[in-house]
Amino acid sequence: MSFRARLPRPGMEVRGQGEIAVLGMARSGRAVAELLLNEGYAVYASDASSSTDVQEIGALLHERGAYVTTGGHELDRIKKAALVVLSPGIPPEAPPVRAARDAKIPVVSELEIALDFLAGSKVIAVTGTNGKTTTTALIAHILRALGKQSVPAGNIGMPLSTIAAKPEKPEWIALEMSSFQLHDTPSVKPLVGVLTNLSPDHLDRYGSLEEYYADKAKLFANADAGSRWILNADDPSSLAMTKNVKGKKSFLSLTSPADACYDTGSLTLKVLGRDMIARSDLSLIGSHNVANALAASLAVMIADPAFTEPDARERIAEALRTFPPLHHRLERVAEVNGVRWINDSKATNVSSTKVAVEGMERPTILLIGGRHKGEPYLPLADAIRRNVKCVVAYGEAAPIIASDLSSIVRVQTLGSDFEEVVAAARAAASPGENILLSPACSSFDMFKNYEERGDRFRELANG
């Protein structure tokens, strides 16, 4: 059911009654509050932070007519709301979320609200542990190459509510969905859904791996016979999750024949039985990016039969050739004195770092560290033995990293001075080698986010 069907009409503003409570005023929270205010709804916006940025956003929303609190949440007001919109960074056990659920107030994500205003757009939704951002960006890039109006959104690019607030709605949306967003988006039903892969992540927030996977599985909650899914045939966890999901399933593989696959004999990416491009034409580092390219191409071609025609296939192939690496995702940021510097700051879990290290074709100095997320680092062992010369471990997680990996590779343990970390990596590297920032941890002990971490790495690499 549309969220609007469950609410009082816009303009009915009785204190606390009929309000929509927006918890969190960062990017997506601000966007959905503005969308709701534009549509005439009464909005209560709150944030636990009282930072300058949050106060400035709060002042703007107040000017637009919202009731705003910063530095905390008014629980009594939340308990009387008609609906609560939850920012993905707020955990389910947070007091305002518990207050809403205890009061039987529906709790939804920003995406749930925005999708209701974008019912006319065609959505290709992407989730998974790794590769979802690159796959989402590739889908939007391919659709634009086909002459379609397309935007990447959700956990990538601009908030979906910002798109929903525009007078002209896009024809196509490539929508990246994190597990946090899926948790509170009950109506999601994409034209095509993509599950890139599954592996442990966010165990600092989830009580178990099963809880994390359960949120990923919510992509399929509204599956029916007409649904279309892109799945990774090389990933047993993905296959197990989707075994009984309704709809047409199409598969990608790097090792076996499939709807989209990598031909190791001809070194060619093949989609729906025909060659697409040579591997050498794809500028992205690592075999996992071959999988991302296959997933994106297959998703687009499954979405519309017209995209399988010869002219469309040529356009898709050219889009794959011209797609640049994304910032902070195995991005080459410098080549100094024969040493290649690679920024993979987006790798905030062990499986992402494992994939990055496996893609290295030179001896590598690996920078790993930050805030520990609950995963052991031992799964990196085989990849490190093959490709890593030494590890520079830093931040809060450094002692745990050293404990897990020092019997496998030389580990230099440092603190939270990032300049010192980069200087140590520079001193350890020789011409013909890589310095790879692929932290396997969140950035929050030292930086605001992974983007700030990656940008600082780039500056120091070129300094």
C-alpha positions as CSV (number, residue, x, y, z in Angstrom):
1,M,0.0,0.0,0.0
2,S,1.2,3.5,-0.8
3,F,2.4,5.3,2.3
4,R,0.2,8.3,1.3
5,A,-2.9,6.1,1.5
6,R,-2.1,5.6,5.2
7,L,-1.7,9.2,6.2
8,P,-3.9,12.3,6.8
9,R,-4.2,14.6,3.9
10,P,-1.4,17.1,3.4
11,G,-2.1,20.3,5.3
12,M,-3.8,18.6,8.2
13,E,-1.4,19.9,10.9
14,V,-2.4,19.0,14.5
15,R,0.6,19.0,16.9
16,G,2.1,15.6,16.8
17,Q,-1.0,14.1,15.0
18,G,-0.5,13.6,11.3
19,E,3.1,14.5,11.4
20,I,5.8,12.6,9.6
21,A,8.8,12.3,11.8
22,V,12.1,12.3,9.9
23,L,15.0,10.9,12.1
24,G,18.4,12.1,11.0
25,M,19.1,15.2,8.9
26,A,22.1,14.2,6.9
27,R,21.9,13.8,3.1
28,S,18.9,11.5,2.7
29,G,17.1,12.8,5.8
30,R,17.2,16.4,4.6
31,A,16.2,15.3,1.1
32,V,13.1,13.4,2.2
33,A,12.1,16.2,4.7
34,E,12.2,18.7,1.8
35,L,10.2,16.4,-0.4
36,L,7.5,16.0,2.2
37,L,7.4,19.7,2.9
38,N,7.1,20.4,-0.8
39,E,4.1,18.0,-0.9
40,G,2.3,19.8,2.0
41,Y,2.9,17.3,4.8
42,A,3.6,18.3,8.4
43,V,7.2,17.3,9.2
44,Y,9.1,16.8,12.5
45,A,12.8,16.5,11.8
46,S,15.4,15.6,14.4
47,D,19.0,14.6,14.8
48,A,21.1,13.4,17.7
49,S,23.9,15.6,16.5
50,S,24.1,19.3,17.2
51,S,27.0,19.9,14.8
52,T,27.2,23.1,12.8
53,D,26.2,21.3,9.6
54,V,23.1,19.7,11.3
55,Q,22.1,23.0,12.9
56,E,22.3,24.7,9.5
57,I,20.1,22.1,7.9
58,G,17.7,22.3,10.8
59,A,17.4,26.0,10.3
60,L,16.7,25.6,6.6
61,L,14.0,23.0,7.3
62,H,12.5,25.2,10.1
63,E,12.2,28.0,7.6
64,R,10.3,25.7,5.3
65,G,7.8,24.9,8.0
66,A,9.2,21.8,9.8
67,Y,9.3,21.5,13.5
68,V,13.0,20.7,14.2
69,T,15.1,19.5,17.1
70,T,18.9,19.0,17.1
71,G,21.1,17.3,19.7
72,G,18.4,14.8,20.5
73,H,14.9,13.5,19.6
74,E,11.5,14.2,21.2
75,L,10.4,10.7,22.0
76,D,6.8,11.7,23.0
77,R,6.4,13.5,19.7
78,I,7.7,10.5,17.7
79,K,5.2,8.2,19.5
80,K,2.4,10.4,18.2
81,A,3.6,10.6,14.6
82,A,1.7,9.1,11.7
83,L,4.9,7.7,10.2
84,V,8.6,7.7,11.0
85,V,11.2,8.0,8.2
86,L,14.5,6.6,9.3
87,S,18.0,7.5,8.0
88,P,20.1,4.4,7.3
89,G,22.8,5.4,9.7
90,I,20.5,5.1,12.7
91,P,20.5,1.6,14.1
92,P,17.2,-0.2,14.8
93,E,17.9,-0.3,18.6
94,A,18.3,3.5,18.9
95,P,15.9,5.0,21.4
96,P,13.8,7.0,18.9
97,V,13.4,3.9,16.7
98,R,12.4,1.8,19.7
99,A,9.9,4.4,20.8
100,A,8.3,4.4,17.4
101,R,8.0,0.7,17.2
102,D,6.8,0.3,20.8
103,A,4.0,2.8,19.9
104,K,3.2,0.8,16.7
105,I,4.2,3.7,14.5
106,P,5.2,2.5,11.0
107,V,9.0,3.0,10.3
108,V,10.1,3.3,6.7
109,S,13.2,4.4,4.8
110,E,13.7,7.5,2.7
111,L,13.7,5.2,-0.3
112,E,10.2,3.9,0.6
113,I,8.9,7.5,0.5
114,A,10.7,8.5,-2.7
115,L,9.7,5.4,-4.6
116,D,6.0,6.3,-4.0
117,F,6.6,9.5,-5.9
118,L,8.4,7.7,-8.7
119,A,5.9,5.1,-9.6
120,G,6.3,6.0,-13.3
121,S,10.0,5.4,-13.4
122,K,11.6,2.1,-14.3
123,V,13.8,0.9,-11.5
124,I,16.8,-1.5,-11.7
125,A,17.7,-2.2,-8.1
126,V,21.1,-3.5,-7.0
127,T,22.2,-4.9,-3.7
128,G,24.9,-7.3,-2.5
129,T,27.9,-7.1,-0.2
130,N,30.4,-6.0,-2.8
131,G,30.3,-4.4,-6.3
132,K,26.8,-2.8,-6.0
133,T,28.1,0.7,-6.4
134,T,30.1,0.0,-9.5
135,T,27.3,-2.1,-10.9
136,T,24.7,0.6,-10.3
137,A,26.9,3.3,-11.9
138,L,27.5,1.0,-14.9
139,I,23.8,0.4,-15.3
140,A,23.1,4.1,-15.4
141,H,26.0,4.7,-17.8
142,I,24.8,2.0,-20.2
143,L,21.3,3.3,-20.2
144,R,22.5,6.8,-21.1
145,A,24.6,5.3,-23.9
146,L,21.3,3.8,-25.2
147,G,19.8,7.3,-25.3
148,K,17.7,6.8,-22.1
149,Q,17.3,9.4,-19.4
150,S,18.8,7.6,-16.4
151,V,20.2,8.5,-13.0
152,P,22.1,6.5,-10.4
153,A,20.6,7.0,-6.9
154,G,20.0,5.5,-3.4
155,N,23.2,4.6,-1.8
156,I,25.1,6.2,-4.7
157,G,24.8,9.7,-6.1
158,M,22.0,11.9,-5.0
159,P,19.3,10.8,-2.6
160,L,16.3,9.3,-4.3
161,S,14.0,11.9,-2.6
162,T,16.0,14.7,-4.4
163,I,15.1,13.0,-7.7
164,A,11.5,12.5,-6.6
165,A,11.2,16.3,-5.8
166,K,12.1,17.3,-9.4
167,P,9.2,18.3,-11.7
168,E,10.4,15.9,-14.4
169,K,10.9,12.3,-13.3
170,P,13.6,10.2,-14.9
171,E,12.5,7.4,-17.2
172,W,15.1,5.0,-15.6
173,I,16.6,4.8,-12.2
174,A,19.6,2.6,-11.3
175,L,19.0,2.2,-7.5
176,E,21.8,1.0,-5.2
177,M,20.2,-0.4,-2.0
178,S,22.2,-1.1,1.2
179,S,21.0,-3.7,3.7
180,F,20.1,-0.8,6.1
181,Q,17.9,0.8,3.4
182,L,16.2,-2.5,2.5
183,H,15.4,-3.1,6.1
184,D,12.7,-0.4,6.0
185,T,11.6,-0.4,2.3
186,P,8.7,-2.9,2.4
187,S,7.2,-2.0,-1.0
188,V,10.3,-2.3,-3.2
189,K,9.5,-4.1,-6.4
190,P,12.0,-3.3,-9.1
191,L,11.6,-3.9,-12.8
192,V,14.9,-5.9,-12.5
193,G,16.7,-6.7,-9.3
194,V,20.4,-7.6,-9.1
195,L,22.2,-9.4,-6.2
196,T,25.9,-9.1,-6.8
197,N,27.1,-11.5,-4.1
198,L,26.9,-12.2,-0.3
199,S,29.6,-12.3,2.3
200,P,29.9,-11.1,6.0
201,D,29.7,-7.4,6.6
202,H,28.3,-4.9,9.1
203,L,28.7,-7.4,12.0
204,D,29.3,-4.4,14.2
205,R,25.6,-3.5,13.7
206,Y,23.9,-6.9,13.1
207,G,23.7,-9.5,15.8
208,S,24.5,-12.3,13.3
209,L,25.3,-13.0,9.7
210,E,21.8,-14.4,9.3
211,E,20.3,-11.0,10.3
212,Y,22.4,-9.2,7.7
213,Y,21.4,-11.7,5.0
214,A,17.8,-11.4,6.0
215,D,17.9,-7.7,5.2
216,K,19.5,-8.4,1.8
217,A,16.7,-10.9,1.1
218,K,14.1,-8.1,1.4
219,L,14.9,-7.1,-2.2
220,F,12.8,-10.2,-3.1
221,A,10.0,-9.6,-0.7
222,N,7.4,-8.7,-3.4
223,A,8.6,-11.2,-6.1
224,D,6.0,-12.7,-8.3
225,A,6.0,-14.6,-11.6
226,G,6.7,-11.4,-13.6
227,S,9.8,-10.5,-11.6
228,R,13.3,-10.5,-13.2
229,W,16.5,-11.2,-11.2
230,I,20.2,-11.1,-12.0
231,L,22.1,-13.5,-9.8
232,N,25.7,-14.6,-9.4
233,A,26.1,-18.3,-10.3
234,D,29.6,-18.4,-8.7
235,D,28.2,-17.4,-5.2
236,P,26.6,-20.2,-3.3
237,S,25.1,-17.9,-0.7
238,S,23.3,-15.9,-3.3
239,L,22.0,-19.1,-4.9
240,A,20.8,-20.4,-1.6
241,M,19.0,-17.2,-0.7
242,T,17.1,-17.0,-4.0
243,K,16.4,-20.7,-4.5
244,N,12.6,-20.3,-3.9
245,V,12.2,-16.7,-5.1
246,K,9.5,-16.3,-7.8
247,G,10.3,-14.8,-11.2
248,K,12.7,-15.2,-14.1
249,K,16.3,-15.7,-13.0
250,S,19.3,-14.9,-15.2
251,F,22.8,-15.7,-14.2
252,L,26.4,-14.4,-14.5
253,S,29.6,-16.4,-14.0
254,L,33.3,-15.9,-14.3
255,T,34.0,-19.6,-14.5
256,S,31.2,-21.4,-16.4
257,P,28.8,-20.8,-19.2
258,A,25.9,-18.6,-18.2
259,D,23.5,-15.9,-19.5
260,A,26.5,-13.5,-19.0
261,C,29.9,-15.0,-18.6
262,Y,33.7,-14.6,-19.0
263,D,35.2,-16.8,-21.7
264,T,38.7,-17.6,-20.4
265,G,39.7,-19.0,-23.7
266,S,39.0,-16.0,-25.8
267,L,39.3,-13.5,-22.9
268,T,36.0,-12.1,-23.8
269,L,32.9,-11.0,-21.9
270,K,29.8,-12.7,-23.4
271,V,26.2,-11.8,-22.8
272,L,23.2,-13.8,-24.0
273,G,25.3,-16.0,-26.1
274,R,27.3,-13.4,-28.0
275,D,30.6,-11.6,-27.5
276,M,30.4,-8.2,-25.9
277,I,33.9,-6.9,-25.4
278,A,37.4,-8.2,-24.8
279,R,38.6,-8.1,-21.2
280,S,41.5,-5.8,-22.3
281,D,38.9,-3.2,-23.3
282,L,37.5,-2.9,-19.8
283,S,39.6,-0.4,-17.9
284,L,38.5,-1.6,-14.4
285,I,41.0,-3.5,-12.2
286,G,40.2,-7.0,-10.9
287,S,38.1,-10.0,-12.0
288,H,35.3,-8.8,-9.7
289,N,34.8,-5.8,-12.0
290,V,34.4,-8.2,-14.9
291,A,31.5,-9.7,-12.9
292,N,30.1,-6.2,-12.3
293,A,30.2,-5.4,-16.0
294,L,28.5,-8.7,-16.8
295,A,25.8,-8.0,-14.2
296,A,25.1,-4.5,-15.4
297,S,25.0,-5.5,-19.1
298,L,22.7,-8.4,-18.4
299,A,20.4,-6.3,-16.2
300,V,19.9,-3.7,-18.9
301,M,19.3,-6.3,-21.6
302,I,16.8,-8.2,-19.5
303,A,15.0,-5.0,-18.7
304,D,13.9,-4.3,-22.3
305,P,14.0,-6.7,-25.3
306,A,15.0,-3.7,-27.5
307,F,18.3,-3.6,-25.7
308,T,19.3,-6.9,-27.1
309,E,19.2,-5.7,-30.7
310,P,22.5,-5.4,-32.6
311,D,22.7,-1.6,-32.5
312,A,21.9,-1.6,-28.7
313,R,24.6,-4.3,-28.1
314,E,27.2,-2.1,-29.9
315,R,26.2,0.9,-27.7
316,I,26.4,-1.3,-24.6
317,A,29.9,-2.5,-25.6
318,E,31.0,1.1,-26.1
319,A,29.6,2.1,-22.8
320,L,31.7,-0.7,-21.1
321,R,34.8,0.5,-22.9
322,T,34.3,4.1,-21.8
323,F,33.3,3.6,-18.2
324,P,35.9,5.1,-15.9
325,P,36.8,3.7,-12.4
326,L,34.7,5.2,-9.7
327,H,36.3,7.4,-7.0
328,H,37.6,5.4,-4.0
329,R,37.0,2.0,-5.7
330,L,40.4,0.6,-7.0
331,E,41.1,4.1,-8.4
332,R,44.6,4.8,-9.6
333,V,45.4,8.2,-8.1
334,A,49.2,8.5,-8.8
335,E,52.2,6.9,-10.3
336,V,55.3,8.3,-8.6
337,N,58.9,7.0,-9.1
338,G,57.5,3.8,-10.6
339,V,55.1,3.2,-7.7
340,R,51.4,3.0,-8.4
341,W,49.1,4.4,-5.8
342,I,45.6,2.8,-5.7
343,N,42.7,4.3,-3.7
344,D,40.2,1.6,-2.6
345,S,38.9,3.5,0.4
346,K,35.3,2.2,-0.3
347,A,36.5,-1.3,0.8
348,T,35.1,-1.1,4.3
349,N,34.8,-4.9,4.8
350,V,37.2,-7.8,4.6
351,S,35.6,-9.4,1.5
352,S,36.0,-6.1,-0.4
353,T,39.7,-5.9,0.6
354,K,40.2,-9.6,-0.4
355,V,38.8,-8.9,-3.8
356,A,41.1,-5.8,-4.2
357,V,44.2,-7.7,-3.2
358,E,43.4,-10.6,-5.5
359,G,43.3,-8.1,-8.4
360,M,46.8,-6.8,-7.8
361,E,49.3,-7.8,-10.5
362,R,52.4,-6.3,-8.8
363,P,53.9,-6.7,-5.4
364,T,51.8,-4.6,-3.1
365,I,52.1,-2.6,0.2
366,L,48.6,-2.9,1.7
367,L,47.2,-0.2,4.0
368,I,44.5,-1.7,6.2
369,G,42.9,-0.3,9.3
370,G,40.4,2.1,10.8
371,R,37.4,1.2,13.1
372,H,37.0,-2.6,13.5
373,K,33.7,-4.0,12.2
374,G,33.7,-7.3,14.0
375,E,35.2,-9.5,11.2
376,P,38.4,-11.5,11.5
377,Y,41.1,-10.6,9.0
378,L,42.3,-14.2,8.4
379,P,40.2,-14.6,5.2
380,L,42.8,-12.2,3.6
381,A,45.6,-14.7,4.2
382,D,45.7,-16.5,0.8
383,A,45.5,-13.3,-1.2
384,I,48.1,-11.6,1.0
385,R,50.5,-14.6,0.5
386,R,50.3,-14.2,-3.3
387,N,50.4,-10.5,-3.7
388,V,51.3,-8.5,-0.6
389,K,54.9,-7.5,0.3
390,C,53.9,-6.0,3.6
391,V,50.9,-4.6,5.5
392,V,50.7,-1.2,7.2
393,A,48.1,-1.6,9.9
394,Y,46.7,1.6,11.5
395,G,43.9,3.1,13.6
396,E,41.8,1.4,16.2
397,A,41.8,-2.0,14.4
398,A,45.7,-2.1,14.1
399,P,46.3,-4.5,17.1
400,I,43.6,-6.9,15.9
401,I,45.0,-6.9,12.3
402,A,48.5,-7.5,13.6
403,S,47.3,-10.4,15.7
404,D,45.5,-12.0,12.8
405,L,48.1,-11.4,10.0
406,S,51.6,-11.1,11.5
407,S,52.3,-14.8,11.1
408,I,51.5,-14.5,7.4
409,V,53.2,-11.2,6.3
410,R,55.3,-8.5,7.8
411,V,52.9,-6.1,9.6
412,Q,54.0,-2.6,10.6
413,T,51.6,-1.3,13.3
414,L,50.9,2.5,13.5
415,G,48.4,4.7,15.2
416,S,46.0,7.3,13.9
417,D,48.4,9.7,12.2
418,F,47.4,9.1,8.5
419,E,50.4,11.1,7.2
420,E,52.7,8.7,9.1
421,V,50.8,5.7,7.7
422,V,51.3,6.9,4.1
423,A,54.9,7.8,4.8
424,A,55.6,4.3,6.0
425,A,54.0,2.8,2.9
426,R,56.0,5.1,0.7
427,A,59.2,4.1,2.4
428,A,58.4,0.4,2.0
429,A,57.6,0.6,-1.7
430,S,60.0,0.1,-4.6
431,P,59.6,0.9,-8.4
432,G,57.2,-1.5,-10.0
433,E,55.1,-2.0,-6.9
434,N,51.7,-0.9,-5.7
435,I,50.6,1.0,-2.6
436,L,47.0,0.0,-2.1
437,L,44.7,1.6,0.4
438,S,42.0,-1.0,1.0
439,P,41.1,-0.6,4.7
440,A,38.6,-3.5,5.4
441,C,37.3,-1.2,8.2
442,S,35.1,1.8,8.5
443,S,36.8,5.3,8.6
444,F,35.0,6.8,11.6
445,D,37.9,6.6,14.1
446,M,39.9,9.1,11.9
447,F,37.6,10.5,9.2
448,K,34.1,11.6,8.6
449,N,33.6,9.0,5.9
450,Y,35.5,6.8,3.5
451,E,35.4,9.6,0.9
452,E,37.4,11.9,3.2
453,R,39.9,9.1,3.8
454,G,40.3,8.4,0.1
455,D,40.7,12.1,-0.7
456,R,43.4,12.5,1.9
457,F,45.2,9.4,0.5
458,R,45.2,11.0,-2.9
459,E,46.6,14.3,-1.6
460,L,49.4,12.5,0.2
461,A,50.2,10.3,-2.7
462,N,50.6,13.3,-5.0
463,G,52.3,15.4,-2.3
